[in-house]
Amino acid sequence: MQKTTTGTVVSVYKVWWMRFSTKTFHMGASDGAVFPHIVKVRYMAEGREHVRRRWILSKNHVPAKGDTVQLLYDDRKPEKIRIVFGTD
């Protein structure tokens, strides 16, 4: 069963070496480029503390270090999380 919890962002890294293109025609090297981020989150689930990393595309709101985020997890596998954004 899916449950929700809150977590605290421990760190955020922009992955400069991985670029996703949002345009079919480019005027420059970074024209239309979107770079993903790796977000490390600390949270409590099923009575234990967990720390996990998740990839986030730049098109989503990228939280800053120290921010609180909503998480979805499976109570049978609390290490499997998904960060909830306003459009989820």
C-alpha positions in Angstrom: 0.0 0.0 0.0 1.3 3.5 -0.9 1.9 5.9 2.0 3.1 9.4 2.3 5.8 11.0 4.4 7.9 14.1 4.4 11.7 14.2 3.9 14.5 16.7 4.2 16.8 17.4 1.2 20.3 16.6 2.2 22.0 17.6 -1.0 21.3 18.6 -4.6 23.7 18.1 -7.6 23.2 19.3 -11.1 24.4 16.7 -13.6 26.2 18.8 -16.2 27.5 15.9 -18.2 23.9 14.7 -19.1 22.0 17.0 -21.3 18.4 16.5 -22.6 17.4 18.6 -25.6 14.0 20.2 -25.7 14.3 21.7 -29.2 14.7 20.1 -32.6 16.7 23.0 -34.0 19.5 24.6 -32.1 21.1 28.0 -32.4 23.9 27.3 -29.9 25.4 24.5 -27.8 23.1 24.9 -24.8 20.0 26.1 -26.7 17.1 24.2 -25.3 19.3 22.1 -23.0 17.8 20.7 -19.8 20.1 19.2 -17.1 18.8 16.7 -14.5 19.6 16.9 -10.8 20.3 14.3 -8.2 18.5 15.0 -5.0 19.5 13.1 -1.8 16.6 12.9 0.7 16.5 11.8 4.4 13.1 10.5 5.6 11.4 8.3 8.2 9.3 5.4 7.0 7.9 2.4 8.9 9.8 3.4 12.0 13.3 3.7 10.4 15.3 6.5 8.9 16.3 6.2 5.2 18.5 8.2 2.9 18.0 7.8 -0.8 18.9 9.6 -4.1 16.5 10.4 -6.9 16.9 12.0 -10.3 14.8 15.1 -11.1 14.5 16.8 -14.4 15.0 20.5 -14.5 11.5 21.0 -15.8 10.2 20.1 -12.3 10.8 22.4 -9.4 14.2 21.4 -8.0 14.3 21.7 -4.2 17.2 23.3 -2.4 19.3 21.8 0.4 17.3 21.9 3.6 13.9 22.0 1.9 11.1 19.7 3.0 9.5 17.5 0.3 6.5 15.2 0.1 7.3 11.5 -0.7 5.3 8.5 -1.7 6.6 5.0 -0.7 5.4 1.4 -0.5 5.0 0.2 3.0 6.5 -3.2 2.0 9.6 -1.5 0.4 10.1 1.9 2.1 13.4 2.4 0.3 11.4 2.8 -3.0 10.3 6.5 -3.0 8.9 9.0 -5.4 9.1 12.8 -4.8 5.7 14.4 -5.2 5.5 17.6 -7.1 2.4 19.9 -7.5 1.4 18.3 -10.8 1.6 14.6 -9.6 
